[in-house]
Amino acid sequence: MLELDMLRKVIIYTNGAKVCESASLSPNEVNILSELIIYKEGCSREYLLQNCWEGKVVSANSVTVAIANIRTVAKQLGLFDLIRTKRGEGYQLSQPMRLLKSKVAIIDRAKGLIESILFDIKSNRWLFFINLSLTYVIYLLLKIYFEAWVS
């Protein structure tokens, strides 16, 4: 079974009782894999360029480099044909893969959101009076995350 842990940015390969975990992938490589998982029929190079670099201006070669890096990581796990090139069309996964979000990943994501909000509060001291309201909002976000995970 192949899984992509999006928040920890690793590929997890389970072969019988043996579980192998890849080296970390870059955020763009994780985005590419998640798009290929969602769109099983494949994605064009242009689509991946527009949707996997989140507003950054990149060259057309960026997709080729990212795909090469993903293939290298996959080969380290013994997966020699994870991504298939569809000539003139784009890329496609050669085997099923699922997205995974672990409890640890959800907690890390929530922690990152909180740290980001607190940094914004500290850097804008005049917004200090909003601190109490934001703390309550953070509490509600965490509550929603954990309730969604438990159910």
DAQUISUL-V716586 format. One line per field, one symbol per residue. ss: DSSP state (H for helix, E for strand, C for the rest). A space follows every 50 residues. Layout:
ss->???
This chain:
ss->CEEEECCCCEEEEEECCEEEECCCCCHHHHHHHHHHHHCCCCECHHHHHH HCCCCCCCCCHHHHHHHHHHHHHHHHCCCCCCEEEECCCEEEECCCCEEE CCHHHHHHHHHHHHHHHHHHHHHCHHHHHHHHHHHHHHHHHHHHHHHHHH C
